[in-house]
Amino acid sequence: MKIISILLLLSLFALSSCKPISEGIFKGAARKAMQKIFNSTEEQYHNYAEAYYNMGFAYSNKSDYDKAIECYKKAIKLNPDYVEAYYGMENAKKLKENKK
């Protein structure tokens, strides 16, 4: 499970470096394949708190704070003792506020 989570995180880091994605290294078929992997991973591990935490982290790095907060909330719902998810969510909220 940790390997899937790490792969997801690395994939999203790769995507997060593209601003916007269409102008980055992932174009056309490669971009569609990465999105398909992301979507299938989310569906397959929908009740895996660490995967949601990692997605929240990646979304924060993309400055997509609303999606990051949503993912952190899902991680917390699945594991209320997940301290890192609380920290990530609060950090994303502060970054979102500072962005305004």
N, C-alpha and C positions, 0 to 999 in steps of 0.2 A: 504494500500500500504506500509506503514512503517513497518508493521509486516512482510510482505514478504521480504522486504529489510533487516530487522534485522535477519530473519531466514537464508537468503542467506549468510549474513555476518558471522553468527555463524557457518554455515555449512562449509564455506570456511576457517574459522579460524581452525576448526577441521582438515580439509584437510591440511592446511598450516603447522600444527605441525608435519606432517608425512614427513620425509625426507629419502628416497623417499616414496611416498604414499604406495607402495607395501610392505614396511617394517613397516608401521605404524599400527595404530589401525583399519583402514578400509582396509579389505582384501576381496577378492572374491566378493560375492554377495553384501555385504555392500558397498564396493567401487563402484561397478557398479550402485547401487541404488543412491548413492550420486552424481555420475557423471550424471545420468539421471535427477535428481532433478535440478542440476546446469544447464544443457543444456535446460531443459524445462522452467526454470525460465528466462533464458536469452532470449529465443524465445518469451515468453509471455510478457515480460516487455522490449522489445527491444527499446522502445521509452521513457523509464523512466530513467532520468538522474541520480537519486540517486542510482539506482541499479548498473549502470555502475561505479559510484564513489566507491561504496562498493566493487565491483569486483576488481577495480584497487587497492584499499587498501589491499584486501586479497592477490592479486598477488604480491604486493610489499612485504608483509610479507613472502611470499614464495621465495623471491628474484628472481621472474620472472618479471624483470623490463620492458621487451619489451611488454608483455601482459598487465602489469599495465598501461603503457603509452598509449597503444591502448585504454584501457577502459576509462581512464581519458579524452582522446581526444573525445570519443563518448559522454561522459557526457557533455563536454564543447560544443560540436556541438548541443546537444539537449537543453542546457541551458547556453548560453554565459555569464550569470551573476553568474555562480556557482564558487565562489571564492575558495572554498575548493578543487574543482577539479583542478584548476590551480596550487594551492599549492601542491597537491598530485602529479601532473604530474612533476612539477619541482623537487620535492623531489626524485621521482623515477629516473629522469634523472641524478641527482647528485649521487645517490646511485649506479646506473649503471656505471657511470664514475669511481667512487671510487673502484668498484669491479674489474676493469681492471688491 
